């Protein structure tokens, strides 16, 4: 989640253009005769049904409904039972137990062999020439957890061996696939036609690109039985259309409305509005990224200036971040600095830079002059080759957040004598534009600057990985930044069990990125969402303090939704909106490293019991990540792409 989790590079083209595919009817769960349908709106379209091919945050929401990981996430991102009902750790060995009653949605037994086959398949692909699975996001969790061997000694037991003791397998997004469906498919390219066969709470049975995905309840799901029979995730062209659909009752939930729409909806009958709190939940950032790739034949950046840290640093003084928060976000966010958001692990991993840039056009001019970017007689800023600098700035069209930010920034940069041409494209076009020659399929990376968004998950690895040299080949790098010391630190922190040492290494990584400035983190934007109260109730928050019902970690929002007015033991969105939500989770488990035995109970069939499931497992998360109050806002993840309007963009 969230994600990692922005996902937007190295799209596999076979997933494009899929409109609606119906497979064997026998594989689909049977829908209710007169179904109660939940309709969730977002402005981000689904790119792929195959979880290992999706690049956008909405795809993570979809595969979270279809499939389960070995471990799921509760309302406060705590590990709870998923495909496995319990687990123990003994040094480098993890033993997961599978419920003997677990079945796939088509009725076939779901066993440890399915999990072994899935994880071994990922390991085998990682060791091959390609080196990564699908678009290169989810398989990285095996690397983070240092998994080197996987065995299934019996149908209810899975044994994982890691290179060194760590608990990152418990914070991993690794959807377990049915072996009997996928053993004849190619995980790297198969689009995964509907109806989907999984063990998640809902199964996709219909998909119309640009319109919706329809899910029906999985009759074999062992978790709580939700109130709704069907769930739709509906795709809108823009926030305005989505907001109107909410007002008219055509949808029940609108994800990431604009600040103006948020204020307007406050007076709408039967509508609740809520803002994720940046300090506790908004585990994402909107950023401006430079194309630092070496020259590319018939592509690449238009000027060598964007490859120069001094140039990028100077332009950072020509971005008024507080003004962007005020004028673009309507105050719903905080100015950005480094790539690990304050929300992650309650601020545990976030670093404020030692040398923060402040908005000062005079300083920007002085720095450009000092770096030998001179003005010509007409006032145009020249690069080191003597050419006028005219930057190509690209933004996704689905969110006004990006286009409005571009409007302000380009105006400030023009005052420095730098030309800026802003181009607004749909998310797929931006994604294709950013592909480097090293990606599969290869691209031209024909841009200078992009404004988009990254969203993190429960551990900093997914965001840190995107700036490594290895990420260029896998397609998860959007800046093509390469720094040997950064790469060295990424490897070191991934193996570090001492929380204090790991933080020191991660702090240095953040400072390197801030100094070298391949990114300017513009702001940590809060998620603004709204929902109706006349058809559904409960609306559980994830996390319980400062979170939102959907597009979080886990499926609690779907599992625990109730009839309108019905009681729900989980702290609800209605209660939070009225200021009466109970204060609960969010405390860190501290820095204890000794995790000898960990067991998670299977989820209860009763929603009330499920709200406390896994609450005794806070010691699972090593290095202070115990009860991580993190839920991804719009976006993406992945590191996943979320966007202020769903671009996770």
C-alpha positions in Angstrom: 0.0 0.0 0.0 0.2 1.8 -0.4 2.9 0.3 -2.4 4.5 0.5 -2.0 3.6 2.4 -3.5 3.4 4.4 -6.7 3.4 2.1 -9.7 3.7 3.6 -13.1 6.8 2.5 -15.0 7.6 -0.5 -17.3 4.0 -1.2 -18.2 3.6 -4.6 -19.9 1.7 -3.7 -23.1 -0.3 -7.0 -23.2 -2.4 -5.6 -20.4 -3.4 -2.5 -22.4 -6.7 -2.3 -24.2 -8.5 -5.1 -22.3 -12.1 -4.2 -22.2 -14.1 -7.0 -20.8 -13.2 -10.7 -20.8 -15.3 -13.5 -19.4 -13.7 -16.9 -18.8 -15.3 -20.1 -17.8 -18.5 -19.4 -15.8 -17.8 -22.3 -13.5 -14.8 -20.5 -12.1 -16.8 -17.4 -11.0 -18.4 -17.1 -7.6 -22.2 -17.0 -7.8 -23.7 -13.5 -7.2 -26.8 -12.9 -5.1 -30.1 -12.7 -6.8 -30.8 -9.2 -5.6 -27.3 -8.0 -4.6 -26.4 -5.2 -2.3 -23.7 -3.4 -4.2 -21.0 -1.1 -2.9 -19.7 1.4 -5.5 -16.3 3.0 -4.9 -15.2 5.8 -7.2 -11.6 6.8 -8.2 -10.1 8.8 -11.1 -7.4 6.2 -11.6 -8.1 3.5 -14.2 -6.9 -0.1 -13.7 -3.9 -1.0 -15.8 -3.8 -4.8 -15.2 -5.7 -7.5 -13.4 -2.5 -9.6 -12.9 -1.1 -8.4 -9.5 2.5 -8.7 -10.8 1.8 -6.4 -13.7 -0.1 -3.6 -12.1 1.7 -0.3 -11.7 -1.0 1.9 -10.2 -2.4 2.0 -6.7 -5.9 1.1 -7.8 -4.4 -2.2 -9.0 -3.1 -2.9 -5.5 -6.7 -2.4 -4.2 -8.0 -4.8 -6.8 -5.5 -7.6 -6.1 -6.0 -7.1 -2.4 -9.7 -8.0 -2.9 -8.9 -10.9 -5.2 -6.0 -12.5 -3.4 -4.3 -12.8 0.0 -0.7 -12.6 1.0 0.7 -15.0 3.5 0.0 -12.3 6.0 -2.7 -9.7 5.7 -3.0 -6.3 7.4 -5.5 -5.2 10.0 -7.0 -1.8 10.5 -3.8 -0.4 11.9 -1.4 -2.1 9.5 -0.7 -4.9 12.0 -0.1 -8.4 10.7 -3.2 -10.6 10.8 -4.1 -14.0 9.3 -4.1 -14.1 5.5 -3.4 -17.1 3.4 -1.6 -18.4 6.5 -3.5 -18.5 9.7 -0.4 -18.4 12.0 3.4 -18.3 11.9 6.4 -18.7 14.0 10.0 -17.6 13.6 13.1 -19.4 14.7 16.2 -17.5 13.6 16.4 -17.7 9.9 13.4 -20.0 9.6 9.7 -19.0 9.3 7.0 -21.6 9.5 3.5 -20.7 8.3 0.4 -22.8 9.0 -2.4 -22.9 6.5 -6.0 -23.5 7.6 -7.2 -26.9 6.3 -10.5 -25.3 5.4 -9.0 -22.7 3.1 -10.3 -23.0 -0.5 -10.0 -21.1 -3.7 -13.0 -19.3 -5.0 -13.6 -22.1 -7.5 -13.8 -24.6 -4.6 -10.5 -26.3 -5.0 -8.3 -26.7 -1.8 -5.8 -23.9 -1.2 -2.7 -25.4 0.3 0.9 -24.7 1.2 1.8 -26.0 -2.3 0.1 -23.0 -3.9 2.2 -20.7 -1.7 5.4 -22.6 -2.3 4.8 -22.6 -6.1 4.1 -18.9 -6.2 7.1 -17.8 -4.1 9.5 -20.3 -5.9 8.3 -19.0 -9.2 9.2 -15.5 -8.2 12.6 -16.6 -6.9 13.3 -18.5 -10.1 12.5 -15.5 -12.3 14.7 -13.2 -10.1 17.6 -15.6 -10.7 17.0 -15.6 -14.5 18.2 -13.3 -17.2 15.2 -11.0 -16.8 15.9 -10.5 -13.1 12.5 -9.2 -12.0 8.9 -10.3 -12.1 6.2 -8.4 -14.1 6.8 -4.7 -13.6 9.3 -5.3 -10.9 7.5 -4.2 -7.8 6.1 -7.1 -5.8 8.9 -9.6 -6.2 11.2 -7.1 -4.4 9.5 -8.0 -1.2 11.2 -11.4 -1.4 14.6 -9.6 -1.7 13.7 -7.3 1.2 12.9 -10.3 3.4 16.1 -12.1 2.1 14.1 -15.3 1.3 16.4 -17.9 -0.2 14.5 -21.1 0.1 10.8 -22.2 0.3 9.4 -25.6 1.1 6.0 -27.2 1.7 6.5 -30.3 3.8 2.8 -30.9 4.0 -0.4 -29.3 2.7 -0.8 -27.1 5.8 2.8 -26.1 6.4 5.1 -23.7 4.5 8.7 -23.2 5.6 10.7 -20.1 4.5 14.5 -19.8 5.0 16.1 -16.3 4.9 19.7 -15.3 4.6 19.6 -13.6 8.0 17.0 -13.1 10.7 14.5 -10.3 9.9 10.8 -9.8 10.0 10.2 -8.1 6.6 8.2 -11.1 5.3 5.4 -9.8 7.6 5.3 -6.5 5.8 5.3 -8.0 2.3 2.8 -7.7 -0.5 3.1 -11.1 -2.1 -0.3 -12.3 -3.5 -0.5 -16.1 -3.4 -1.7 -17.4 -6.7 -3.6 -20.7 -7.4 -1.1 -23.1 -8.9 -3.8 -25.0 -10.8 -4.7 -21.8 -12.7 -1.2 -20.2 -13.1 1.2 -23.1 -13.6 0.5 -22.9 -17.4 0.6 -19.1 -17.5 3.4 -16.6 -17.7 3.3 -14.3 -14.6 5.4 -11.8 -16.5 2.9 -11.3 -19.4 -0.5 -12.9 -18.7 -3.3 -10.3 -18.3 -5.3 -12.5 -15.9 -8.7 -12.7 -17.4 -11.8 -12.4 -15.3 -13.4 -14.1 -13.4 -10.4 -14.3 -11.1 -9.8 -17.3 -8.9 -8.4 -16.3 -5.5 -8.8 -16.6 -1.7 -9.6 -12.9 -1.1 -13.0 -11.5 0.1 -14.2 -10.6 -3.3 -13.5 -11.9 -6.8 -13.4 -9.8 -10.0 -16.0 -11.2 -12.5 -16.2 -8.3 -14.9 -13.8 -5.6 -16.0 -14.5 -2.8 -18.4 -11.5 -0.5 -18.9 -12.3 3.1 -18.2 -15.6 2.1 -16.5 -15.4 -0.4 -13.7 -14.4 -3.7 -12.1 -17.2 -5.7 -10.6 -16.5 -8.1 -7.8 -18.8 -10.6 -6.1 -18.4 -12.1 -2.7 -16.1 -15.1 -2.5 -18.2 -17.8 -0.8 -15.1 -19.6 0.5 -13.5 -16.6 2.1 -12.6 -17.4 5.8 -12.7 -13.8 7.0 -15.6 -11.7 8.1 -18.7 -11.8 5.9 -19.4 -8.3 4.8 -22.7 -6.6 4.4 -22.4 -6.0 0.6 -22.8 -8.8 -1.9 -20.9 -7.1 -4.6 -18.3 -4.3 -4.9 -17.7 -2.1 -7.8 -14.6 0.0 -8.3 -15.6 2.7 -10.8 -13.3 4.8 -12.9 -13.9 8.5 -13.6 -12.2 10.9 -16.0 -11.9 13.6 -13.4 -12.8 14.6 -9.9 -15.7 16.7 -11.0 -17.5 13.7 -12.6 -16.8 11.5 -9.6 -18.1 14.2 -7.2 -21.3 14.6 -9.1 -21.8 10.8 -9.1 -21.5 10.8 -5.3 -24.0 13.6 -4.9 -26.5 11.8 -7.1 -26.1 8.5 -5.3 -24.6 6.7 -8.3 -21.6 5.9 -6.1 -21.2 5.4 -2.4 -17.6 6.5 -2.0 -15.4 9.1 -3.7 -11.6 8.8 -3.3 -9.5 11.9 -3.5 -11.8 14.8 -4.3 -10.3 18.3 -4.7 -10.2 20.8 -1.8 -13.0 22.8 -3.4 -15.2 19.8 -3.8 -14.3 18.7 -0.3 -15.6 21.9 1.1 -18.8 21.8 -1.0 -19.6 18.3 0.0 -19.6 19.2 3.7 -23.2 20.5 3.3 -24.4 17.7 1.1 -27.2 15.6 2.7 -26.2 12.0 3.6 -22.6 12.6 2.9 -19.6 12.5 5.2 -16.2 14.0 4.3 -12.9 13.1 5.9 -9.3 14.1 5.5 -6.5 11.7 6.3 -4.1 13.2 8.8 -0.7 13.8 7.3 1.1 13.0 10.5 -0.6 9.6 10.9 -1.8 8.4 7.5 -0.7 10.3 4.4 2.1 8.0 3.6 2.8 9.6 0.2 4.3 12.7 -1.5 3.9 14.7 -4.7 7.2 15.4 -6.3 8.9 17.0 -9.2 11.4 14.6 -10.8 14.3 15.5 -13.2 15.4 13.2 -16.0 19.0 12.5 -14.9 19.6 9.7 -17.5 22.7 9.9 -19.7 22.1 11.1 -23.3 19.7 8.8 -25.2 19.7 8.6 -29.0 16.5 10.2 -30.4 15.2 10.7 -26.8 16.3 11.7 -23.3 16.3 15.2 -21.8 16.4 18.3 -24.0 19.3 19.8 -22.1 22.3 18.6 -20.1 21.3 21.0 -17.3 18.9 18.5 -15.7 21.8 16.1 -15.2 23.6 18.7 -13.1 23.0 18.7 -9.3 23.9 22.4 -9.1 21.2 23.3 -11.6 18.6 21.1 -9.9 19.6 22.5 -6.5 19.2 26.1 -7.8 15.7 25.4 -9.1 14.7 24.1 -5.7 15.0 27.7 -4.4 12.4 28.7 -7.0 9.6 26.5 -5.7 7.4 28.0 -3.0 6.2 24.9 -1.3 4.0 26.6 1.4 2.3 28.5 -1.4 1.6 25.2 -3.3 0.1 23.7 -0.1 -2.1 26.8 0.3 -3.1 27.5 -3.3 -3.1 23.9 -4.8 -4.2 21.8 -1.8 -6.3 24.4 0.0 -4.2 23.8 3.1 -4.8 20.1 3.1 -1.1 19.0 3.4 2.3 20.1 4.5 5.4 21.2 2.5 7.6 18.4 1.5 11.3 17.7 2.1 12.7 14.2 1.9 11.3 11.0 0.3 10.3 9.2 3.4 7.0 10.8 4.5 6.5 11.8 8.2 3.5 9.3 8.3 5.7 6.3 7.8 6.0 4.4 11.2 4.9 7.5 13.0 7.9 9.5 11.7 10.5 6.9 12.7 12.3 6.9 9.4 11.6 10.5 8.2 14.6 12.9 8.0 14.3 16.7 7.8 17.3 17.8 5.8 20.2 19.6 7.4 20.2 22.3 4.7 16.5 23.0 3.8 15.9 25.1 0.7 13.6 28.1 1.1 11.8 30.0 -1.6 14.1 32.8 -2.8 14.3 33.7 -6.4 17.4 35.9 -5.8 19.3 32.9 -4.3 18.1 30.8 -7.2 19.6 33.3 -9.7 22.8 33.5 -7.8 23.2 29.8 -7.8 22.5 29.5 -11.5 25.0 32.2 -12.2 27.6 30.5 -10.0 27.0 27.2 -11.8 27.7 29.0 -15.2 24.1 29.1 -16.4 24.2 32.6 -17.8 21.6 34.8 -19.3 21.8 35.9 -22.9 21.0 39.4 -24.2 17.3 38.5 -24.4 17.1 37.2 -20.8 17.1 33.5 -21.7 19.1 31.2 -19.5 21.7 29.2 -21.4 23.0 25.7 -20.6 26.7 24.7 -20.8 26.4 24.1 -24.5 25.2 27.6 -25.0 21.6 26.6 -25.9 18.5 28.3 -24.3 17.0 26.1 -21.7 13.4 25.2 -22.4 12.3 22.4 -20.1 9.6 19.9 -21.1 7.4 19.5 -18.0 4.9 16.6 -18.2 2.0 16.0 -15.8 -0.7 13.3 -15.7 -4.1 14.8 -16.8 -6.3 13.0 -14.3 -5.5 15.3 -11.4 -5.7 19.1 -11.1 -3.1 18.8 -8.3 -0.4 18.2 -10.9 -1.4 20.7 -13.5 -1.9 23.5 -10.9 1.5 22.8 -9.4 3.0 22.9 -12.8 1.4 26.3 -13.5 2.9 27.9 -10.4 6.4 26.3 -10.7 6.7 27.1 -14.4 5.9 30.7 -13.7 8.6 30.9 -11.0 11.2 29.3 -13.2 10.4 31.6 -16.1 11.3 34.5 -13.8 14.8 32.9 -13.8 15.0 33.0 -17.6 14.2 29.3 -18.0 11.6 28.4 -20.6 9.0 25.7 -19.5 6.5 23.9 -21.8 3.9 22.0 -19.8 2.3 19.0 -21.4 -0.7 17.2 -19.8 -1.1 13.5 -20.8 -3.0 10.5 -19.5 -1.3 8.4 -17.0 -0.4 5.6 -19.4 1.2 8.1 -21.8 3.2 9.6 -19.0 4.3 6.1 -17.9 5.4 5.2 -21.5 7.2 8.5 -21.8 9.3 7.8 -18.7 10.5 4.4 -19.8 14.3 4.3 -20.3 16.1 2.2 -22.8 17.0 -0.3 -20.1 13.3 -1.1 -19.4 11.3 -4.0 -20.8 10.0 -2.9 -23.3 12.6 -0.2 -23.8 11.7 3.5 -24.0 13.2 6.8 -24.9 12.7 8.7 -21.6 11.8 11.8 -23.6 11.2 14.4 -20.9 13.0 16.9 -18.7 10.7 17.1 -15.7 7.6 15.2 -14.5 5.3 16.0 -11.6 3.7 12.9 -10.1 3.3 11.1 -6.8 4.8 8.2 -4.9 3.1 6.3 -2.0 4.9 4.1 0.5 4.0 1.1 2.5 4.8 -0.1 6.0 8.6 -0.1 5.5 10.8 2.5 3.8 12.4 -0.1 1.4 9.9 0.4 -1.4 10.5 4.2 -1.6 14.2 4.0 -1.1 14.6 1.3 -3.8 13.3 3.6 -6.6 16.5 5.8 -6.5 18.9 2.8 -6.7 20.9 2.1 -9.9 19.2 -1.4 -10.1 15.8 0.3 -10.3 16.6 1.8 -13.7 16.6 -1.6 -15.4 13.5 -2.9 -13.6 11.6 0.3 -14.6 10.8 1.5 -11.1 13.1 4.5 -11.3 11.6 7.7 -12.6 14.7 9.8 -12.2 17.3 7.3 -13.4 19.4 8.5 -10.5 22.6 6.5 -9.8 24.9 7.0 -6.9 27.4 4.3 -5.6 27.2 5.4 -2.0 23.4 5.5 -2.1 23.4 1.9 -3.6 25.8 0.8 -0.9 23.7 2.2 1.9 20.5 0.6 0.5 22.2 -2.8 0.7 23.5 -2.1 4.2 20.2 -0.9 5.7 18.3 -3.8 4.2 20.4 -6.3 6.3 20.5 -4.2 9.4 18.7 -5.5 12.5 19.8 -2.7 14.8 17.1 0.0 14.4 19.4 2.9 15.3 22.0 1.8 12.8 19.4 1.3 10.1 18.0 4.8 10.7 21.5 6.3 10.4 21.9 4.7 7.1 18.5 5.6 5.8 19.0 9.2 7.0 22.2 9.4 5.0 20.3 8.1 1.9 17.6 10.8 2.3 20.2 13.5 2.7 22.1 12.3 -0.5 18.9 12.5 -2.5 18.1 15.9 -1.0 21.5 17.3 -1.8 21.7 15.8 -5.3 18.1 16.8 -6.0 16.9 14.4 -8.6 13.6 15.0 -6.7 12.0 18.0 -5.2 9.4 16.7 -2.8 6.7 19.3 -3.2 4.3 18.3 -0.4 2.9 15.5 1.7 -0.7 15.8 0.6 -3.6 14.5 2.7 -6.3 12.4 1.1 -9.7 14.0 0.8 -12.5 11.5 0.5 -16.3 11.5 1.0 -19.0 8.8 1.2 -22.7 8.4 1.6 -24.4 7.2 4.8 -27.8 6.3 3.5 -26.9 2.9 2.0 -24.0 1.7 4.2 -22.8 2.2 7.8 -19.8 1.5 10.0 -17.2 2.8 7.5 -14.2 1.4 9.4 -11.1 3.6 9.4 -7.7 2.3 8.5 -5.8 3.3 10.5 -8.3 4.0 13.3 -6.8 7.4 13.9 -6.5 9.6 10.9 -7.3 7.0 8.3 -9.9 6.4 5.6 -12.1 3.3 4.8 -10.6 2.2 1.5 -7.3 2.3 -0.4 -5.5 1.4 2.8 -3.5 -1.7 3.9 -5.7 -4.7 4.0 -9.4 -5.1 3.3 -10.9 -4.2 6.7 -12.9 -1.4 5.1 -14.7 -3.9 2.9 -14.9 -6.7 5.5 -16.4 -4.6 8.2 -18.9 -2.4 6.4 -22.4 -2.6 7.7 -26.0 -1.7 7.0 -26.8 2.0 7.5 -27.2 2.7 11.2 -25.9 -0.8 12.3 -23.5 -1.0 15.2 -19.9 -1.8 14.4 -17.1 -2.4 17.0 -14.5 -0.8 14.8 -13.9 2.9 15.2 -16.0 4.2 12.3 -15.6 7.1 9.9 -18.9 8.6 11.1 -17.5 8.7 14.6 -14.3 10.2 13.5 -16.0 12.9 11.5 -18.0 13.9 14.6 -14.9 13.9 16.8 -15.9 10.9 18.8 -13.7 8.1 17.4 -11.9 6.3 20.2 -8.2 6.9 20.5 -6.5 3.6 19.8 -3.5 2.1 18.1 -0.5 3.9 16.9 2.1 3.2 19.6 5.4 1.8 18.5 6.5 -1.5 19.9 9.9 0.0 20.5 13.2 -1.4 19.3 13.0 -5.0 20.6 14.7 -7.3 18.1 13.9 -10.6 19.8 11.0 -12.2 17.9 11.2 -15.9 18.6 7.6 -17.0 18.2 4.8 -15.1 16.5 1.3 -16.4 16.0 -1.7 -14.7 14.5 -5.2 -16.1 15.0 -7.4 -16.7 12.0 -9.9 -13.9 11.4 -13.2 -14.3 13.1 -16.4 -14.6 11.1 -17.9 -11.9 13.2 -17.0 -8.3 12.3 -16.9 -7.2 15.9 -14.3 -9.8 16.8 -12.3 -9.1 13.7 -11.6 -5.5 14.7 -9.2 -6.8 17.4 -7.7 -9.7 15.5 -4.0 -9.5 15.5 -3.8 -6.8 18.2 -1.4 -9.0 20.2 1.1 -9.1 17.3 2.6 -5.7 17.7 6.1 -7.2 18.4 6.2 -8.5 14.9 7.5 -5.4 13.2 11.2 -5.1 13.8 12.9 -1.8 14.3 9.9 0.0 15.8 7.5 -0.8 13.0 5.1 -2.5 15.3 1.7 -0.8 14.9 2.4 1.3 11.9 -0.3 3.8 11.5 -0.1 4.1 7.8 -2.6 3.8 5.1 -1.9 4.9 1.6 -4.0 7.8 0.3 -4.8 8.0 -3.3 -1.8 6.4 -4.2 0.0 4.2 -5.2 2.0 1.8 -4.2 5.4 0.4 -4.0 5.8 2.0 -3.7 2.7 2.6 -5.5 1.6 5.5 -7.5 -1.3 7.3 -5.7 -2.4 10.7 -6.9 -4.2 13.4 -5.3 -6.8 12.4 -7.7 -6.0 8.8 -7.9 -2.9 8.7 -10.0 -0.8 6.8 -8.1 -0.4 7.2 -8.9 
